[in-house]
Amino acid sequence: RMVAKPSTPAYGRLSVTLGGIGGNSRTALCYLVVRRSGPRPPVAIAEASPTSGEAPLEVTLTGTAIPLGAQVASTRWEFGDGGSAAGSTAQHTYASGTFWARFTVTDDAGRTGADSVPIVVVPQAAPVLSLSAVPVSGYAPLQVAFAAGISDASSIVQRTWRFGDGDS
């Protein structure tokens, strides 16, 4: 194994010849490209929790900025729904839809790196309503006791009973 460390930009053909006992040798060719080293843009890593759920969905966005040469000058989140915030962390509430939250890092030389994370928000499910009446049949005048149950009463803003006889 041989390690070469070219110090200047170059390209071309590299020829390696290995000599063996008794004058046996082998030559191998490969093409080599050495690029000029230089400043690289910062690395951005975007994370979100949760990344899916029912609307309205509150999401915590966390970005990691890794500088590669210059210092990090700024970080910013674009939520994918028209909203944005400066900084590495943000909280955002999403309505229904699919969004790409984008984290961007800019270094003090003006180079940028970015990463995105998908957010999928489904509409809130309608609550399930159950209704019971006792008794369900009889002779007039019939006195009936009604009861209602609901799977999630937290989103209910009004309850109205309508009996079909003008009373409620």
Secondary structure, DSSP 8 states (H G I E B T S, - for coil): -------S-EEEEEEEEEE-GGG-EEEEEEEEEE--------EEEEEEE-SEEESSEEEEEEEEEE-SSS-EEEEEEE-SSS-EEESSEEEEEE-SEEEEEEEEEEETTS-EEEEEEEEEEE------EEEEEESSS-SSS---EEEEEES-GGG--------SSS--
